[in-house]
């Protein structure tokens, strides 16, 4: 499994309520996305930075999403270019379903 951390600086701070409204509008785009296990939307406490944590089955599947077009979409929607950092994810503990996954 691969975790991708996406982050971008917002040109103007937003509130949690604004973030919830904006991000809820894009959330349906990720339902059923090939290889995406889970996505968390993020907003910094000061409202100046946003992004997401994505858990993917593979890096190849993640890279199919994080294209130049996707980056331009983020730029158009939020006014900032995103950075993507990848992490190997050897173990996941899920307390909701009571499961530990090693991705193997």
Backbone as CSV, one residue per row, in Angstrom:
resi,resn,N_x,N_y,N_z,CA_x,CA_y,CA_z,C_x,C_y,C_z
1,UNK,0.838,-1.179,0.000,0.000,0.000,0.000,0.882,1.239,0.000
2,UNK,0.319,2.315,-0.522,1.008,3.597,-0.617,0.111,4.683,-0.019
3,UNK,0.709,5.555,0.763,0.007,6.729,1.248,0.559,7.933,0.508
4,UNK,-0.331,8.757,-0.010,0.064,10.007,-0.657,-0.420,11.160,0.207
5,UNK,0.509,12.064,0.496,0.163,13.276,1.228,0.165,14.416,0.225
6,UNK,-0.995,15.000,0.013,-1.151,16.119,-0.915,-1.351,17.374,-0.079
7,UNK,-0.613,18.433,-0.419,-0.733,19.666,0.345,-0.583,20.870,-0.571
8,UNK,-1.309,21.928,-0.238,-1.160,23.191,-0.950,-1.501,24.336,-0.012
9,UNK,-0.825,25.461,-0.239,-1.067,26.677,0.529,-2.214,27.448,-0.121
10,UNK,-3.151,27.869,0.661,-4.286,28.625,0.142,-3.924,30.108,0.048
11,UNK,-4.357,30.788,-1.017,-4.036,32.205,-1.144,-4.696,33.052,-0.057
12,UNK,-5.849,32.589,0.443,-6.568,33.246,1.542,-7.058,32.169,2.487
13,UNK,-6.910,32.370,3.787,-7.384,31.363,4.735,-8.882,31.113,4.577
14,UNK,-9.295,29.873,4.866,-10.721,29.524,4.862,-11.080,28.929,6.221
15,UNK,-12.357,28.993,6.536,-12.840,28.429,7.795,-13.115,26.937,7.611
16,UNK,-13.288,26.277,8.723,-13.642,24.858,8.684,-14.966,24.658,7.958
17,UNK,-15.905,25.542,8.179,-17.202,25.439,7.509,-17.056,25.603,5.998
18,UNK,-16.237,26.564,5.570,-15.997,26.749,4.139,-15.325,25.520,3.548
19,UNK,-14.339,24.992,4.261,-13.631,23.797,3.788,-14.591,22.627,3.661
20,UNK,-15.432,22.441,4.651,-16.385,21.327,4.616,-17.293,21.435,3.392
21,UNK,-17.752,22.650,3.092,-18.626,22.857,1.936,-17.878,22.586,0.625
22,UNK,-16.695,23.140,0.486,-15.909,22.966,-0.744,-15.537,21.493,-0.944
23,UNK,-15.018,20.874,0.096,-14.513,19.507,0.000,-15.639,18.490,-0.154
24,UNK,-16.780,18.751,0.469,-17.927,17.852,0.296,-18.366,17.815,-1.160
25,UNK,-18.149,18.917,-1.863,-18.507,18.973,-3.273,-17.651,18.108,-4.165
26,UNK,-16.406,17.850,-3.747,-15.521,17.018,-4.562,-15.469,15.566,-4.085
27,UNK,-15.922,15.306,-2.873,-15.836,13.956,-2.309,-16.457,12.871,-3.186
28,UNK,-17.619,13.100,-3.801,-18.198,12.039,-4.640,-17.296,11.616,-5.801
29,UNK,-16.391,12.485,-6.232,-15.471,12.121,-7.325,-14.547,10.974,-6.950
30,UNK,-14.358,10.755,-5.654,-13.416,9.736,-5.196,-14.075,8.413,-4.849
31,UNK,-15.406,8.399,-4.737,-16.105,7.143,-4.450,-15.893,6.161,-5.596
32,UNK,-15.473,4.958,-5.261,-15.288,3.927,-6.270,-14.071,4.117,-7.152
33,UNK,-13.188,5.061,-6.826,-11.999,5.303,-7.642,-11.070,4.092,-7.585
34,UNK,-10.615,3.656,-8.737,-9.770,2.472,-8.855,-8.519,2.600,-7.993
35,UNK,-8.358,1.689,-7.054,-7.166,1.625,-6.229,-7.182,2.476,-4.982
36,UNK,-8.145,3.403,-4.861,-8.198,4.262,-3.678,-8.926,3.536,-2.555
37,UNK,-8.234,3.355,-1.457,-8.816,2.679,-0.300,-9.550,3.681,0.586
38,UNK,-8.890,4.820,0.817,-9.461,5.807,1.729,-8.849,7.169,1.435
39,UNK,-9.625,8.229,1.675,-9.132,9.594,1.534,-9.580,10.413,2.728
40,UNK,-8.655,11.197,3.257,-8.949,12.149,4.319,-8.662,13.548,3.782
41,UNK,-9.615,14.432,3.851,-9.388,15.829,3.498,-8.767,16.529,4.708
42,UNK,-7.864,17.474,4.448,-7.155,18.160,5.522,-7.289,19.673,5.403
43,UNK,-7.350,20.333,6.552,-7.284,21.789,6.633,-6.476,22.124,7.874
44,UNK,-5.460,22.976,7.714,-4.658,23.372,8.869,-5.507,24.195,9.841
45,UNK,-5.075,24.257,11.082,-5.838,24.981,12.096,-6.004,26.457,11.755
46,UNK,-5.010,27.036,11.081,-5.097,28.454,10.728,-5.828,28.687,9.402
47,UNK,-6.247,27.606,8.728,-6.998,27.714,7.482,-6.182,28.138,6.283
48,UNK,-4.859,28.121,6.412,-3.991,28.586,5.327,-3.454,27.466,4.442
49,UNK,-3.621,26.238,4.873,-3.092,25.096,4.137,-4.145,24.002,4.105
50,UNK,-4.244,23.330,2.959,-5.223,22.253,2.811,-4.594,21.114,2.021
51,UNK,-5.317,20.028,1.938,-4.814,18.891,1.174,-5.556,17.629,1.534
52,UNK,-4.837,16.512,1.426,-5.462,15.241,1.717,-4.446,14.157,1.980
53,UNK,-4.894,13.137,2.659,-4.133,11.905,2.860,-4.909,10.827,2.126
54,UNK,-4.240,10.149,1.205,-4.869,9.130,0.381,-4.162,7.804,0.623
55,UNK,-4.902,6.760,0.871,-4.344,5.417,0.984,-4.699,4.661,-0.289
56,UNK,-3.665,4.235,-1.007,-3.814,3.576,-2.306,-3.338,2.132,-2.237
57,UNK,-3.890,1.307,-3.101,-3.409,-0.067,-3.244,-1.994,-0.074,-3.813
58,UNK,-1.689,0.853,-4.740,-0.358,0.903,-5.342,-0.016,2.323,-5.765
59,UNK,1.253,2.589,-5.905,1.703,3.898,-6.370,1.268,4.142,-7.817
60,UNK,1.284,3.104,-8.624,0.870,3.248,-10.025,-0.562,3.761,-10.112
61,UNK,-1.437,3.251,-9.254,-2.827,3.714,-9.268,-2.912,5.176,-8.819
62,UNK,-2.112,5.547,-7.840,-2.090,6.937,-7.381,-1.603,7.859,-8.489
63,UNK,-0.559,7.452,-9.163,0.018,8.291,-10.211,-0.914,8.467,-11.406
64,UNK,-1.864,7.574,-11.561,-2.858,7.749,-12.621,-3.784,8.922,-12.310
65,UNK,-3.882,9.297,-11.036,-4.742,10.404,-10.618,-3.970,11.718,-10.577
66,UNK,-2.745,11.682,-10.040,-1.976,12.908,-9.834,-1.242,13.317,-11.111
67,UNK,-2.019,13.695,-12.098,-1.506,14.093,-13.405,-1.362,15.612,-13.466
68,UNK,-0.797,16.104,-14.549,-0.700,17.545,-14.761,-2.087,18.177,-14.789
69,UNK,-3.053,17.489,-15.388,-4.422,18.001,-15.444,-5.022,18.106,-14.047
70,UNK,-4.779,17.105,-13.223,-5.247,17.134,-11.841,-4.620,18.313,-11.098
71,UNK,-3.322,18.512,-11.262,-2.640,19.640,-10.628,-3.223,20.973,-11.064
72,UNK,-3.561,21.079,-12.338,-4.178,22.303,-12.844,-5.570,22.499,-12.255
73,UNK,-6.304,21.404,-12.087,-7.624,21.478,-11.458,-7.504,22.020,-10.028
74,UNK,-6.526,21.520,-9.272,-6.302,22.000,-7.900,-5.956,23.486,-7.933
75,UNK,-5.088,23.875,-8.862,-4.703,25.274,-8.999,-5.925,26.143,-9.293
76,UNK,-6.776,25.693,-10.200,-7.966,26.461,-10.558,-8.963,26.551,-9.399
77,UNK,-9.145,25.442,-8.678,-10.142,25.390,-7.609,-9.683,26.123,-6.349
78,UNK,-8.399,25.939,-5.985,-7.918,26.460,-4.708,-6.913,27.605,-4.840
79,UNK,-6.433,27.859,-6.058,-5.493,28.957,-6.256,-4.074,28.653,-5.830
80,UNK,-3.725,27.372,-5.763,-2.377,26.985,-5.347,-2.005,25.653,-5.978
81,UNK,-0.738,25.505,-6.292,-0.244,24.243,-6.849,-0.025,23.231,-5.727
82,UNK,-0.424,21.978,-5.944,-0.241,20.961,-4.907,1.142,20.314,-4.965
83,UNK,1.575,19.818,-3.818,2.735,18.934,-3.760,2.224,17.565,-3.335
84,UNK,2.846,16.525,-3.872,2.464,15.155,-3.531,3.703,14.448,-2.999
85,UNK,3.596,13.879,-1.810,4.677,13.106,-1.203,4.147,11.699,-0.970
86,UNK,4.925,10.709,-1.412,4.512,9.303,-1.284,5.236,8.642,-0.115
87,UNK,4.519,7.749,0.567,5.062,6.970,1.666,4.653,5.519,1.489
88,UNK,5.581,4.607,1.670,5.218,3.194,1.764,4.377,3.038,3.023
89,UNK,3.372,2.182,2.959,2.473,1.984,4.097,2.434,0.490,4.409
90,UNK,3.382,0.025,5.212,3.488,-1.409,5.449,2.385,-2.002,6.328
91,UNK,1.813,-1.185,7.230,0.793,-1.687,8.144,-0.238,-0.586,8.379
92,UNK,-1.514,-0.978,8.394,-2.608,-0.062,8.721,-3.420,-0.679,9.848
93,UNK,-3.675,0.088,10.895,-4.552,-0.323,11.985,-5.871,0.406,11.795
94,UNK,-6.958,-0.334,11.668,-8.284,0.248,11.472,-9.154,-0.128,12.672
95,UNK,-9.345,0.818,13.557,-10.133,0.572,14.762,-11.633,0.556,14.500
96,UNK,-12.076,1.102,13.380,-13.493,1.093,13.045,-13.959,-0.333,12.751
97,UNK,-13.183,-1.035,11.939,-13.557,-2.407,11.594,-12.783,-3.436,12.418
98,UNK,-11.868,-2.955,13.291,-11.120,-3.862,14.153,-10.169,-4.761,13.395
99,UNK,-9.425,-4.167,12.466,-8.564,-4.956,11.594,-7.191,-4.320,11.447
100,UNK,-6.188,-5.162,11.324,-4.825,-4.741,10.981,-4.521,-5.310,9.609
101,UNK,-4.079,-4.427,8.715,-3.794,-4.846,7.337,-2.320,-4.619,7.035
102,UNK,-1.708,-5.601,6.388,-0.320,-5.469,5.963,-0.195,-5.283,4.465
103,UNK,-1.316,-5.243,3.774,-1.302,-5.022,2.334,-0.731,-6.165,1.525
104,UNK,-0.398,-7.247,2.153,0.164,-8.376,1.415,-0.872,-9.413,1.072
